[in-house]
Every structure is written in structure tokens, then in C-alpha cells.
């Protein structure tokens, strides 16, 4: 991705917006409270991150685990002339030995520990303005890629420390096919399962790398911001012979006024899903999420990508257009219970069930017959384009087979996500959501089996 210099690599500056560097938040930044039911990732979504992924402690790992993102990209590794590996400005591997924070490997290992949405870790290499791939080329020329070479030994040590599944190639400077393919084959021999591409220009180079490495290349993260703004995923699909995962830059910059909000990310990803058949996407940059949390949390952005690319639910939504009722008055005649099962979140701010009566407020849906239910999905205010501050914070989900007897299948507190997915195992004809928030704003209430 983009960079000012190796000393500012943790800031994630874009290729055409180098002057818009953001301040790295403190490692002590607290994570938002998590719901007791971790968001379920159904789509394929990646999050790039710099300094916080190393210095943020276990709190950052826990935020990632419950976020809904399926892939974490450790951005970025710089390669020194002697082969030393540096994570941003922090030396982590030298002479075949891990030399970084002794606690980092353990923290990274928790990313895939259940309950978690994360199933893949990638090692980013390179950035704008830093010729890491040129350095790799030089080292391959002088030492090769055998088991005794410094590249082999150091990237093996890095694999052992991080448990990474793939290399993420963020070459924005060098573009040499032969040395890149040699490195990719070495990485496979070391033990990295896959090799991901992160292009924003020069499609011919990336197509040649993919051809040279074959099936080990399983993802292409197409930059759709800054230097890559205006890229057409359909065009890149054709050029690379694979479906790309496009990426956007979340809220960032002064006053968090630049970049895309979660709702805009979902809108753009949905459009690309329709026009180019994308099956996943990524967000740049976790560092900015920490600095601009009020504009969208990690869970909000993950939900936006997952929902747009297939994670909103699998199979048929059993609640779609089914009978609904609520004992509480609606905020207006245009915001009745039926709006929560009409299959839409894009009909404006009245495309929801809304109730502002005091105390508990409940919405019930009659599925028509008893069903074996595996997942309930709730789309809150942020999913419909309203402020994330209006997302339902505290709520319970219940299932009933009849007779007015309800079984609680999920209890959520301090939620901040725009869309929440809840894995359950229950039979029922009726589903219900109840909240004690001052105002209930439910854009969609969905059920899947």
C-alpha cells in the first residue's frame, strides 16, 4: 500500500495523498465493548493494519477476533540490504532468528482461536516509495533462495513467529517478474500456503507473476483508492484471470472527514458484487479505524464488506415479507414492523421498524411454520445509512414454537456494529427481537437455516 517513508509506514499514507498522513493512535487505545455473540463472518474480508497490530496488545487481537474480518494483513515488512526484516520501524528478524517482542507471536496465535472470525493471516511486503522488492531482487541475485540463503532463513523465522498463511505482495516500485516468482516459490517451500497480490497499476506485471506461480496465487487485493482510484474490478478480473477483492480506505485524515464510511463501503462493494462478481474485499486501514472509531468500528466495516459480498446470510431469508407485529407504537406510520422484513435497507431512513416508546420494545415475525434455525441477522441503523451511534446497543433474540413460550437464543450488550449475525441452533415458528434502548431502529430482521 502507500507510504511516506519507512519511518511513517505505520501511518498508511496513500499513493496520491502522501500529505494526508494520519497520527498513529496510542497503543493503549481501548477497544470498544464486544457483544457476547461475536459477529459471524460469512463473506471474505481483509483488514490491513500497521503499528496497532504489533503494539496494541491483546485488546487489539480481541477486537479483530470479534470484528467479522476473516483475514488480517500485517502491514508491512521491510527488507534491509543484509536481509533483516523490519515490521514498519521495528526489527523483528535477523540472521534467521526472531528478535521482536517476545509476546507478539502468542498474541497473534489467539487470532484464530475460537470464537473468532479470523481464519487467515498474511504478511505484507513492500509499500509505496520503499523498494523492498528491489532489495529482495538483489539478495536473490547474490545468494539465491536456497535453504541457506538469508531470505529463506529469515522468512522461515517470520513464519514460525507469526503463523502466517500467506505472503501479501505490495510491490509498488520494482515490478520484476523473475525475482518475484523466485521469491514466491521460495515462500511456498518455506511453508507459506499462498501468495496474494496487492495491485493498483501495471496489470501486465501482476498477470505474469500469477502465471509464474500458478495456483499458489489465490487472491488479488485491488486498490480502489488514491493511486488506484477508478480501477475497474471487471477489467482486472479479465487481466488476471481471477476475481479480485477490491479495497477501500475507511474514514481518515483531519476530522476523519476523508475516506469511506461503512455504509459507503457497503454500497460500493455491493455494486462491484453485482457488476464484477466480487466474492470479497478489504479495508485500509485499522490504524485509521482506531483514530476514527466514531465514524465506524472494525465490526461495522467488516459487516459492510461481508454483507455486500455474501456474508449477510446463506440460503433463503425465511423472514422475508413474513407477517410481523409489535405491541409498541411506531415512530411514524411509515416505520411499521413490516419494514423490518421487506428485504431492503436502501429505501431511506424510514426503511425500518422504529419505536420510541418508553421501556422494552419488541418486534415479532411469524415464519409460517416451525423451522430449524441456524442464524439470525439484524441490520441496525448504520446498515441503513444512519449514524452508527443509533445502532441497537442492548437486545435479546428469542425463538418460539408456540403457546407464548419464548426461548432466548442470544443476548447482546454494548453492540456497536451496523449488522450483527448470530449463530443459533433452535426450532421455531416465531422469532423476536427486544431492546430497551430509548429508540428501536431495525432495518432488517432475518432468519436462516
C-alpha positions as CSV (number, residue, x, y, z in Angstrom):
1,X,0.0,0.0,0.0
2,X,1.0,3.6,0.4
3,X,3.8,5.2,2.4
4,X,5.6,8.4,3.2
5,X,8.8,6.7,4.3
6,X,9.9,3.7,6.3
7,X,9.6,5.8,9.4
8,X,6.0,6.6,8.6
9,X,4.9,3.2,7.4
10,X,2.7,2.6,10.4
11,X,0.6,5.6,9.2
12,X,-0.6,4.1,5.9
13,X,-0.5,7.2,3.6
14,X,-2.0,6.8,0.1
15,X,0.0,6.9,-3.1
16,X,-1.7,10.1,-4.3
17,X,-2.3,11.6,-0.9
18,X,1.1,11.4,0.8
19,X,0.4,14.7,2.6
20,X,-2.7,13.3,4.4
21,X,-0.8,11.1,6.9
22,X,-2.8,10.3,10.0
23,X,-1.5,10.2,13.5
24,X,-0.9,6.8,14.9
25,X,-3.1,6.3,17.9
26,X,-1.7,5.3,21.3
27,X,-1.1,1.6,21.8
28,X,-3.2,2.0,24.9
29,X,-6.3,2.9,22.9
30,X,-9.2,0.9,24.4
31,X,-11.2,-1.4,22.3
32,X,-15.0,-1.0,22.1
33,X,-17.1,-3.3,24.2
34,X,-17.9,-6.5,22.4
35,X,-21.2,-8.3,22.3
36,X,-21.4,-11.7,23.9
37,X,-22.1,-13.1,20.4
38,X,-19.2,-12.5,18.1
39,X,-20.1,-11.3,14.6
40,X,-20.1,-14.2,12.2
41,X,-18.1,-13.7,9.0
42,X,-19.9,-15.0,6.0
43,X,-18.1,-13.1,3.3
44,X,-14.4,-12.8,2.6
45,X,-13.0,-9.6,4.2
46,X,-9.4,-8.5,4.9
47,X,-8.2,-5.7,7.1
48,X,-4.7,-4.1,6.8
49,X,-3.0,-2.8,9.9
50,X,0.3,-1.3,10.9
51,X,1.6,-0.3,14.3
52,X,-1.5,-1.3,16.4
53,X,-1.2,-4.9,15.2
54,X,2.2,-5.0,17.0
55,X,1.9,-2.6,19.9
56,X,-1.8,-2.7,20.7
57,X,-1.6,-5.7,22.9
58,X,-4.3,-8.4,23.4
59,X,-7.1,-5.9,23.2
60,X,-6.4,-5.3,19.5
61,X,-6.3,-9.1,18.9
62,X,-9.7,-9.5,20.6
63,X,-11.2,-6.7,18.6
64,X,-10.1,-8.4,15.4
65,X,-11.4,-11.8,16.5
66,X,-14.8,-10.4,17.2
67,X,-14.9,-8.0,14.2
68,X,-16.1,-10.2,11.4
69,X,-13.0,-9.7,9.3
70,X,-11.8,-13.1,8.0
71,X,-8.2,-12.0,7.1
72,X,-5.6,-9.9,8.9
73,X,-2.8,-8.4,6.9
74,X,0.3,-7.5,8.9
75,X,1.4,-4.4,7.0
76,X,4.2,-4.1,6.3
77,X,7.6,-6.0,6.4
78,X,10.6,-4.1,5.0
79,X,13.6,-6.0,3.9
80,X,17.0,-4.5,4.7
81,X,20.1,-4.9,2.5
82,X,21.5,-7.5,4.8
83,X,18.2,-9.5,4.8
84,X,17.0,-8.3,8.2
85,X,13.2,-8.0,8.4
86,X,11.6,-4.9,10.0
87,X,7.9,-4.6,10.8
88,X,7.4,-0.9,9.9
89,X,10.3,0.5,12.0
90,X,10.6,-2.4,14.5
91,X,13.3,-5.1,13.8
92,X,11.7,-8.5,14.1
93,X,14.0,-11.0,12.4
94,X,17.8,-11.1,11.9
95,X,20.1,-13.9,10.9
96,X,17.4,-16.5,10.9
97,X,16.1,-15.7,14.4
98,X,13.0,-13.8,15.6
99,X,14.2,-10.8,17.6
100,X,11.0,-8.9,18.1
101,X,8.6,-8.6,21.1
102,X,8.5,-12.0,22.8
103,X,4.8,-11.6,23.4
104,X,3.8,-10.9,19.8
105,X,3.7,-14.5,18.5
106,X,1.5,-15.5,21.3
107,X,-0.9,-12.6,20.7
108,X,-1.1,-13.4,17.0
109,X,-1.8,-17.0,17.8
110,X,-5.0,-16.0,19.5
111,X,-6.4,-14.5,16.3
112,X,-7.6,-17.9,15.1
113,X,-8.7,-19.3,18.5
114,X,-12.4,-19.8,18.7
115,X,-14.6,-17.9,19.0
116,X,-13.2,-15.8,16.1
117,X,-14.0,-14.6,12.6
118,X,-10.3,-14.7,11.6
119,X,-9.1,-17.7,9.5
120,X,-6.1,-16.2,7.7
121,X,-3.0,-14.1,8.5
122,X,-0.9,-12.5,5.7
123,X,2.5,-10.9,5.8
124,X,2.6,-7.7,3.8
125,X,5.9,-6.9,2.0
126,X,6.6,-3.5,0.4
127,X,4.8,-0.2,0.1
128,X,4.8,3.0,-1.9
129,X,8.2,4.7,-2.1
130,X,10.2,1.8,-0.4
131,X,11.9,-0.6,-2.8
132,X,11.7,-3.8,-0.7
133,X,11.2,-5.9,-3.7
134,X,14.3,-4.4,-5.3
135,X,16.2,-5.4,-2.2
136,X,14.7,-8.9,-2.4
137,X,15.9,-9.0,-6.1
138,X,19.4,-8.0,-5.1
139,X,19.5,-10.7,-2.3
140,X,18.3,-13.4,-4.7
141,X,20.9,-12.4,-7.2
142,X,23.7,-12.6,-4.6
143,X,22.5,-15.6,-2.5
144,X,19.7,-17.3,-4.3
145,X,16.7,-18.7,-2.5
146,X,18.0,-22.0,-1.1
147,X,17.7,-23.1,2.5
148,X,21.0,-21.4,3.4
149,X,20.1,-18.0,1.9
150,X,19.2,-15.2,4.3
151,X,15.8,-14.7,2.7
152,X,14.9,-18.3,3.2
153,X,16.1,-18.4,6.8
154,X,14.6,-15.1,7.8
155,X,11.2,-15.7,6.2
156,X,11.1,-19.1,7.8
157,X,11.7,-17.5,11.2
158,X,9.0,-14.9,10.5
159,X,6.6,-17.7,9.6
160,X,7.3,-19.5,12.8
161,X,6.7,-16.3,14.8
162,X,3.5,-15.1,13.1
163,X,1.8,-18.4,12.0
164,X,1.1,-16.6,8.7
165,X,-0.8,-18.3,5.9
166,X,0.3,-16.2,3.0
167,X,2.6,-13.5,1.6
168,X,0.9,-10.3,0.6
169,X,2.9,-8.7,-2.3
170,X,2.6,-4.9,-2.1
171,X,5.2,-4.1,-4.7
172,X,4.5,-0.5,-5.9
173,X,8.0,0.3,-7.2
174,X,10.2,-2.6,-8.6
175,X,8.0,-4.8,-10.8
176,X,10.5,-7.5,-11.7
177,X,8.7,-10.7,-12.7
178,X,11.5,-13.2,-12.5
179,X,12.7,-12.3,-8.9
180,X,9.1,-12.1,-7.7
181,X,8.3,-15.5,-9.0
182,X,11.5,-16.9,-7.5
183,X,10.6,-15.4,-4.1
184,X,7.1,-16.8,-4.3
185,X,8.3,-20.3,-5.0
186,X,10.8,-19.9,-2.1
187,X,8.0,-18.8,0.2
188,X,5.9,-21.9,-0.7
189,X,9.0,-24.0,0.1
190,X,9.3,-22.3,3.4
191,X,5.8,-23.1,4.4
192,X,3.6,-20.2,3.4
193,X,0.5,-21.7,1.8
194,X,-0.5,-18.9,-0.6
195,X,0.8,-15.8,-2.3
196,X,-1.6,-12.8,-2.5
197,X,-1.2,-9.8,-4.9
198,X,-2.0,-6.2,-4.0
199,X,-2.0,-4.3,-7.2
200,X,-3.1,-0.8,-8.1
201,X,-1.4,-0.5,-11.5
202,X,0.7,-2.4,-14.1
203,X,-1.7,-5.3,-14.7
204,X,0.7,-7.0,-17.1
205,X,3.3,-7.5,-14.3
206,X,0.7,-9.0,-11.9
207,X,-0.7,-11.3,-14.6
208,X,2.9,-12.5,-15.3
209,X,3.5,-13.2,-11.6
210,X,0.3,-15.1,-11.3
211,X,1.1,-17.1,-14.4
212,X,4.6,-17.9,-13.0
213,X,3.3,-19.0,-9.6
214,X,0.1,-20.8,-10.7
215,X,-2.5,-21.8,-8.1
216,X,-0.5,-20.6,-5.1
217,X,-1.8,-17.1,-6.1
218,X,-5.3,-17.3,-4.6
219,X,-6.1,-13.6,-4.0
220,X,-5.6,-10.2,-5.6
221,X,-6.4,-7.2,-3.4
222,X,-7.2,-4.4,-5.9
223,X,-6.6,-0.9,-4.5
224,X,-9.6,1.3,-5.3
225,X,-8.4,4.5,-3.6
226,X,-5.6,7.1,-4.0
227,X,-3.3,5.8,-6.8
228,X,-5.8,3.0,-7.6
229,X,-8.9,5.1,-7.5
230,X,-11.0,4.4,-10.6
231,X,-9.8,0.9,-11.1
232,X,-12.5,-1.3,-12.6
233,X,-12.7,-4.7,-10.9
234,X,-14.2,-6.3,-14.0
235,X,-11.2,-5.1,-16.1
236,X,-8.8,-6.5,-13.6
237,X,-10.7,-9.8,-13.3
238,X,-10.1,-10.2,-17.0
239,X,-6.5,-9.2,-16.9
240,X,-5.6,-11.5,-14.1
241,X,-7.9,-14.4,-14.9
242,X,-9.3,-14.4,-11.4
243,X,-11.9,-12.5,-9.4
244,X,-10.2,-9.6,-7.5
245,X,-11.1,-8.4,-4.0
246,X,-11.3,-4.6,-4.2
247,X,-10.4,-2.4,-1.3
248,X,-11.4,1.0,0.1
249,X,-9.9,3.4,2.6
250,X,-12.1,3.9,5.7
251,X,-12.6,7.3,7.4
252,X,-9.3,9.0,7.9
253,X,-7.5,12.3,7.9
254,X,-8.2,15.6,9.7
255,X,-11.5,15.4,11.4
256,X,-12.0,11.9,10.0
257,X,-13.6,13.6,7.0
258,X,-11.7,11.8,4.3
259,X,-12.3,8.2,3.1
260,X,-15.4,6.0,3.1
261,X,-17.9,5.3,5.8
262,X,-19.1,1.8,6.4
263,X,-22.4,2.5,4.6
264,X,-20.5,3.8,1.6
265,X,-18.1,0.8,1.6
266,X,-21.1,-1.5,1.6
267,X,-22.7,0.4,-1.3
268,X,-19.6,0.3,-3.4
269,X,-18.9,-3.3,-2.6
270,X,-22.5,-4.2,-3.4
271,X,-22.2,-2.5,-6.8
272,X,-18.9,-4.4,-7.6
273,X,-20.5,-7.7,-6.4
274,X,-23.2,-7.1,-9.0
275,X,-21.0,-5.8,-11.8
276,X,-17.9,-7.8,-11.3
277,X,-18.9,-10.8,-9.2
278,X,-16.5,-10.0,-6.4
279,X,-16.5,-12.5,-3.6
280,X,-14.6,-10.5,-1.1
281,X,-13.0,-7.1,-0.3
282,X,-10.6,-5.4,2.0
283,X,-10.3,-2.2,4.1
284,X,-7.4,0.1,4.5
285,X,-6.5,0.8,7.4
286,X,-7.1,-0.4,11.0
287,X,-4.9,2.4,12.3
288,X,-7.5,4.8,11.0
289,X,-10.3,2.9,12.5
290,X,-8.8,3.4,15.9
291,X,-8.4,7.1,15.2
292,X,-11.9,7.5,13.8
293,X,-13.9,5.0,15.8
294,X,-16.9,7.3,16.0
295,X,-17.2,7.1,12.2
296,X,-17.2,3.3,12.2
297,X,-15.8,0.4,14.1
298,X,-13.9,-2.6,12.8
299,X,-17.1,-4.6,13.1
300,X,-19.0,-2.0,11.1
301,X,-16.6,-2.2,8.2
302,X,-16.3,-5.9,8.3
303,X,-20.1,-6.2,8.2
304,X,-20.2,-3.8,5.3
305,X,-17.9,-6.0,3.2
306,X,-19.3,-9.3,4.3
307,X,-22.8,-8.3,3.7
308,X,-22.0,-6.9,0.2
309,X,-20.1,-9.9,-0.9
310,X,-22.1,-12.7,0.5
311,X,-21.9,-12.7,4.3
312,X,-25.3,-11.3,5.1
313,X,-26.7,-14.8,5.3
314,X,-26.6,-18.0,3.3
315,X,-29.6,-19.6,1.7
316,X,-33.1,-18.1,1.8
317,X,-34.1,-15.4,4.3
318,X,-37.0,-17.2,6.0
319,X,-38.3,-13.9,7.5
320,X,-38.6,-12.1,4.2
321,X,-42.0,-10.4,3.8
322,X,-43.5,-12.6,6.6
323,X,-46.2,-11.3,9.0
324,X,-44.9,-9.1,11.7
325,X,-46.3,-7.4,14.8
326,X,-45.3,-5.1,17.7
327,X,-47.3,-4.2,20.7
328,X,-45.5,-0.8,20.8
329,X,-46.4,2.2,18.7
330,X,-44.1,3.0,15.8
331,X,-42.3,6.3,15.4
332,X,-44.4,7.1,12.4
333,X,-46.9,5.4,10.1
334,X,-44.1,4.8,7.6
335,X,-41.9,2.9,10.1
336,X,-44.0,0.0,11.0
337,X,-42.9,-3.6,11.7
338,X,-43.3,-4.8,8.1
339,X,-40.4,-2.5,7.1
340,X,-38.0,-4.8,9.0
341,X,-38.7,-7.8,6.7
342,X,-39.1,-6.1,3.3
343,X,-35.6,-7.1,2.2
344,X,-34.3,-3.6,1.8
345,X,-32.1,-1.2,3.8
346,X,-31.6,1.3,1.0
347,X,-35.1,3.0,1.0
348,X,-34.0,5.9,3.1
349,X,-34.2,6.5,6.9
350,X,-37.8,5.3,7.1
351,X,-37.0,1.9,5.6
352,X,-37.1,0.4,9.1
353,X,-39.1,-0.5,12.1
354,X,-38.9,2.3,14.6
355,X,-40.4,2.6,18.1
356,X,-39.6,5.2,20.7
357,X,-41.9,4.2,23.5
358,X,-40.5,4.0,27.0
359,X,-39.3,0.6,28.2
360,X,-38.9,-2.6,26.3
361,X,-39.8,-2.7,22.6
362,X,-40.3,-6.0,20.7
363,X,-40.7,-7.0,17.1
364,X,-42.1,-10.4,16.3
365,X,-42.0,-12.3,12.9
366,X,-44.2,-15.3,12.1
367,X,-42.2,-17.6,9.8
368,X,-45.3,-19.5,8.9
369,X,-44.2,-22.9,10.2
370,X,-41.6,-24.3,12.5
371,X,-38.1,-24.1,11.1
372,X,-34.7,-25.4,12.1
373,X,-32.9,-22.1,12.6
374,X,-29.2,-21.7,12.3
375,X,-28.6,-17.9,12.1
376,X,-30.4,-14.7,12.9
377,X,-29.2,-11.4,11.3
378,X,-30.1,-8.0,12.5
379,X,-29.4,-4.8,10.4
380,X,-29.3,-1.8,12.7
381,X,-29.3,1.9,12.0
382,X,-25.8,2.1,10.4
383,X,-26.8,-0.5,7.8
384,X,-29.5,1.9,6.6
385,X,-27.2,4.9,6.4
386,X,-28.0,6.4,9.8
387,X,-25.4,7.3,12.4
388,X,-23.5,4.4,14.0
389,X,-24.4,5.9,17.3
390,X,-28.0,4.8,16.7
391,X,-27.1,1.1,16.3
392,X,-29.1,-1.1,18.7
393,X,-26.8,-1.4,21.7
394,X,-28.6,-3.9,24.0
395,X,-31.0,-6.5,22.8
396,X,-32.2,-10.1,23.1
397,X,-33.2,-12.6,20.4
398,X,-35.9,-15.1,21.1
399,X,-37.5,-18.1,19.3
400,X,-40.9,-19.7,20.0
401,X,-42.7,-22.8,18.8
402,X,-46.0,-21.5,20.1
403,X,-48.1,-21.1,23.2
404,X,-46.5,-17.8,24.0
405,X,-43.3,-19.5,25.3
406,X,-40.1,-17.9,24.2
407,X,-36.5,-19.2,24.4
408,X,-33.7,-16.6,24.4
409,X,-31.0,-17.6,21.9
410,X,-28.8,-14.5,22.1
411,X,-28.2,-11.7,24.5
412,X,-26.2,-8.7,23.3
413,X,-24.8,-5.8,25.3
414,X,-22.9,-2.7,24.2
415,X,-23.2,-3.6,20.5
416,X,-21.6,-1.0,18.0
417,X,-21.9,-3.0,14.8
418,X,-24.3,-1.9,12.0
419,X,-25.1,-5.6,11.2
420,X,-24.9,-8.4,13.7
421,X,-25.0,-12.1,12.8
422,X,-25.9,-14.7,15.5
423,X,-25.3,-18.4,15.1
424,X,-28.0,-20.4,16.9
425,X,-29.5,-23.8,16.9
426,X,-33.2,-23.8,17.6
427,X,-36.5,-24.7,16.2
428,X,-39.3,-22.2,16.0
429,X,-42.1,-20.5,14.0
430,X,-41.7,-17.1,15.6
431,X,-38.6,-15.0,16.1
432,X,-38.4,-11.9,18.2
433,X,-36.0,-9.0,18.9
434,X,-36.4,-7.0,22.1
435,X,-34.5,-3.9,23.1
436,X,-34.5,-1.5,26.0
437,X,-32.7,1.2,24.0
438,X,-34.5,4.6,24.0
439,X,-35.4,4.1,20.3
440,X,-35.6,0.9,18.3
441,X,-34.2,1.2,14.8
442,X,-34.3,-2.2,13.0
443,X,-33.8,-2.0,9.2
444,X,-34.0,-5.8,8.7
445,X,-34.5,-8.9,10.9
446,X,-33.6,-12.0,9.0
447,X,-33.6,-15.8,9.7
448,X,-31.7,-18.6,8.0
449,X,-31.5,-22.3,8.2
